[in-house]
């Protein structure tokens, strides 16, 4: 008997449910990682990503830690739920908003690695998101060597809720000085400095505010 035919990935079929039962607590990361590798190796699944819906945020965090340990080579993307209810007086946490949009942008632009795992929760899955083409249009991707006018980047920052300041210290701020643009994006541990020569982006580096 062909052992490959017994793997869960080989049993996947359109329109049919696949149930994997009897997984001991703490071993979900091993099963999910092996399943993602098997799906990525199948013919005709180039660029495929695996979506895992967890019961709540605590289980999502535990599975994320397990995947980091058991499968560090697999890209893991998180898509958390909002931390507030619709029409609440308190706005959603900026870091959660950034993590959601970063994951949506990578998926919309096809930049997620083959076999990537998207971790989310049931609550996040039922919450509405922007249309895919809108996310792709509104995304900004920069790399050294690109030719991008600084005014275009400043307009993007203004449109997406960044506040201009003389010196960048807090998340959501940006500053412009000569050929330098500093910005502190939500979800990042440090602000970055974009150094331009004319319209060419020469370097991107983080700095201590």
Secondary structure, DSSP 8 states (H G I E B T S, - for coil): --GGGGSTGGG--TT---------TT-HHHHHHHHHHHHHHSTT-TT--EEEEESSHHHHHHHHHHHHHH-TTS-EEEE---SS-TT-SS---HHHHHHHHHHHHHHHTT-S-TT-EEEEEHHHHTS----HHHHHHH-----TT-B--HHHHHHHHHHTT-EE-SS--STTEEEEETTEEEE--TT-SSEEEEEEETTEEEEEEEE--
